[in-house]
């Protein structure tokens, strides 16, 4: 599966679900075997298509969670209770089921090790998914690009990949991880306990003089607020790359 997606190769694929990992009470990762897959870049996404028995089709976009260097493709989906696609993918899909998708899609919100840093990754809720792909690719390729990762979620139970991200931070002095929980915090919590604001960004983010490459992903209100704060703090708008999705809160 290692490699980079080739231009002009956008097509529909069929993969078999080989494993399902429950990440949180509302999110699951689907690990897929996709024969002939040509690879992807960290930060890209796919369009998943479900077809009902009566022929009705629904298509939704999901970020690729796996790194290009991983052997299998992984998608992480958070269930939206009123969604057409996510409840099925999170609660009903079983190992061995086929999954149809178009991709990989996107060339703007991507990071590769030769792009360097310093790197600032800011996630709101399930916006952590493509940033996990970037952090994982960085680790798998042995990159020592200085990286800071700020992850905002409602509660500790809603933190996707928490164990993996903690392990990355514990094993790499060039990788700094910071959490903030906006709704409730467990006993003994030592991270932040509020929404991302300018004061938090001053403390966590690189200095504007460092000219970091910034990747910001989450619900639209979250990314708009954080990007405005970053620019107000003096960060170069051309260095801020944004990926946004529907109205879930963090």
Protein Blocks (a to p, Z undefined) as FASTA:
>chain_A
ZZcddehiaccdddddfbdcdfbfkbccdddddehiabdaehiacddddddfkopacddd
dddfbdfkbmbdcddddddfkbmklmmmmmmpcghiacddeddedjklgcdfklopaddd
ddehjllmmmmmmmmmmmmnopabdcddddddfblmlmghklmmmmmmmmomkbccdddd
fkbccehiabdcddddfklmmmmmccfklopacdddddfklmmmmmmmmmmnopafklpc
cdddddddZZ
